[in-house]
């Protein structure tokens, strides 16, 4: 099964990329993207990310649908998905890499352990792996800077 992640690219000098949701089909992801963009383009809200360090913000380009992540042990009756992330800091830049989407916490933890071992040479900067659970087919807000705000 394929899942569609909606993400906003943020300057690495400002904040890690923001996960806006995970959707069970492309149409739902496209609708959520349009809804997200419209709130700022139509002036309903002021974009909290309109100014970012070392980056010109182009809202339409910064909000993307990703459909290439591995989806592991997921069935279509699930209401949530577990996202494997790595947050790291390199020379003043805070980055987020998303590795996979998993159907259960147990599978996500197993996969996380495997990823940590496989990528130990790749990530030699301070950082942390984290598994987060999010509800499917829900558009999450982007304006709370509390770590983990978008996790259930």
C-alpha positions in Angstrom: 0.0 0.0 0.0 1.2 3.5 -0.7 0.7 6.4 1.7 1.1 10.1 0.9 2.9 12.4 3.3 2.3 16.1 3.2 5.3 18.1 4.3 6.3 21.8 4.4 10.0 22.5 3.7 11.4 24.9 6.2 14.9 26.5 6.1 17.4 24.4 8.0 18.5 27.6 9.7 15.0 28.1 11.2 13.3 24.8 12.1 13.0 21.2 10.9 10.6 20.4 8.0 7.1 20.2 9.3 4.9 17.1 8.8 1.4 18.3 7.9 -0.3 14.9 7.6 -0.3 11.5 6.1 -3.0 10.4 3.7 -4.3 7.1 2.4 -4.7 8.3 -1.2 -3.4 11.0 -3.5 -6.8 12.8 -3.8 -7.0 13.3 0.0 -3.4 14.5 0.1 -4.0 17.0 -2.7 -7.2 18.3 -1.0 -5.3 18.8 2.2 -2.5 20.6 0.4 -5.0 22.9 -1.3 -6.7 23.6 2.1 -3.3 24.3 3.7 -2.2 26.7 1.0 -5.6 28.4 0.8 -5.5 29.5 4.4 -2.4 31.7 3.7 -3.0 32.6 0.1 -6.6 33.8 0.8 -5.4 35.7 3.9 -7.4 33.7 6.5 -4.2 33.3 8.5 -0.8 34.9 8.6 1.9 32.4 7.6 4.1 31.9 10.7 6.8 30.7 8.3 6.8 33.6 5.9 10.2 34.6 7.0 12.9 32.0 7.3 16.7 32.1 7.8 18.7 32.0 4.6 15.6 31.1 2.4 13.1 32.9 0.2 9.8 31.4 1.0 7.7 30.3 -2.0 4.7 28.7 -0.3 3.5 26.7 -3.3 6.9 25.2 -3.8 7.5 24.5 -0.1 4.5 22.3 0.5 5.0 18.9 -1.1 3.4 15.5 -1.3 5.8 12.6 -0.8 4.8 9.2 -2.1 8.2 7.4 -2.2 8.7 6.5 1.5 8.7 2.8 2.4 5.5 1.7 4.0 6.1 -1.3 6.3 3.5 -3.7 7.8 0.6 -1.4 7.2 -3.0 -2.4 6.4 -5.8 -0.3 5.2 -7.8 -0.6 8.5 -5.2 1.3 10.4 -6.3 4.8 11.8 -2.7 5.9 12.6 0.7 5.5 11.2 4.1 5.5 12.8 6.7 7.8 11.2 10.5 7.1 11.7 12.4 10.4 11.8 15.9 11.5 12.5 16.4 15.1 13.7 20.0 16.4 13.6 22.0 19.5 14.0 24.9 20.3 11.8 26.7 23.6 12.0 23.6 25.6 13.1 21.2 23.8 10.7 18.4 21.7 12.2 17.3 19.0 9.8 14.7 16.2 9.7 15.0 13.1 7.6 12.0 10.8 7.4 12.9 7.2 6.8 9.7 5.1 6.7 6.0 4.8 7.6 5.0 1.8 9.8 1.7 0.2 10.7 2.5 -0.5 14.3 4.7 0.8 17.1 6.5 -2.5 17.4 7.4 -2.7 13.7 8.5 1.0 13.8 10.8 0.3 16.8 12.3 -2.8 15.1 12.8 -0.8 11.9 14.3 2.1 13.8 16.9 -0.2 15.4 17.8 -1.5 12.0 18.1 2.0 10.5 20.2 3.2 13.4 22.7 0.4 12.8 22.7 0.8 9.0 23.1 4.6 9.1 25.6 4.9 11.9 28.3 5.9 9.4 26.0 8.4 7.5 24.9 10.4 10.5 27.9 11.4 12.6 26.4 14.6 13.8 24.4 15.3 17.0 20.9 14.1 16.6 18.1 11.8 17.7 15.9 9.2 16.1 12.3 9.4 17.0 9.1 7.5 16.1 5.9 9.6 16.1 2.4 8.4 15.7 -0.1 10.5 13.6 -3.7 10.1 12.6 -4.3 9.3 9.0 -6.2 11.6 6.7 -5.9 14.6 9.0 -4.3 18.0 8.2 -2.2 19.1 11.1 -1.5 22.7 12.0 2.0 24.2 11.5 2.1 27.0 14.0 3.0 25.3 17.3 6.7 25.1 17.9 6.4 22.6 20.8 8.4 19.5 19.9 6.0 16.7 19.1 2.9 18.9 18.8 1.7 17.1 15.7 2.2 13.6 17.4 -0.7 11.9 19.0 
